[in-house]
Amino acid sequence: MERIRKPLQGVLNIVRFNWHLYAISGFIAIALLVCGCFAGSMVQFYATVLASLILGTTFVSLLVSCYIYDLSDLYKLSWLDFLKLSSGSQIVNVHAGFDETSALLCGKFSNTQITVLDFYDPKKHTEPSIKRARRAYAQFPGTQKVNTAALQLNDKYAEVAFIILSAHEIRNPEERVSFFAEVSRILKPGGIIVVTEHLRDTANFLVYNIGCFHFHSRKSWLTTFRLAGLGVERTIRITPFITTFILKNDGITS
């Protein structure tokens, strides 16, 4: 498959789209160091330690993000090798305003037909990072604008639906359940949903600290899937920080 992603594209995009957060962290660290210079030795010690923690955790988060988004198999899609799709199969890729996977999926499953849906709503999804990403990257050709309650596709439309690193943007639990029920509606009998997410767990907390709370816990995801009438067929750990749930719309769980 032709190389689509550039070297270090993942970590560079994180800095590019979230520069305000890194600027704030840098400003606080510098302010602590400067203030410590004009204070007593004890205050200076604690200011230095705190500044070092801020800078150190920022560096670690970027280092791990480089591993996840640039060095792991996440965007190589080798973890999807188990999917054997027949020629002409219809797949759907659903994202929340920033699409890094449709072109990759087209390369991975070149014998299929892809429909790309964007449920980004500027009134709900107010993160500056998404707005910057949308300005920086053109949408995949033919992308359809939808909302989480109506995907505007026929019943039993597709064999597979991909929701990669986007479903966590649906913050309301009831809306998430409704969304997954809607995705289930467009699947053919025996169809699957591929949901890839960071989890709110120990590994992600150690890397992203309070940023981890932007993600949902495994328990929360399983509750969402159950209420939407979906069963977890298998779970794939792409890295210790990324989990993929393979869901079936017949309610079979493993």
Salt bridges, closest charged atoms under 4 A:
ASP73 OD1 - LYS76 NZ 3.79
ASP81 OD1 - LYS108 NZ 2.29
ASP99 OD2 - HIS95 NE2 3.94
GLU100 OE2 - ARG5 NH1 2.90
ASP118 OD1 - HIS95 ND1 3.86
ASP118 OD2 - ARG134 NH1 2.89
ASP155 OD1 - ARG185 NH1 2.53
GLU159 OE2 - LYS188 NZ 2.87
GLU169 OE2 - HIS168 NE2 3.23
GLU169 OE1 - HIS214 NE2 3.54
GLU175 OE2 - LYS124 NZ 3.02
GLU182 OE2 - ARG185 NH2 2.74
GLU197 OE1 - HIS168 ND1 2.84
GLU233 OE2 - LYS248 NZ 3.74
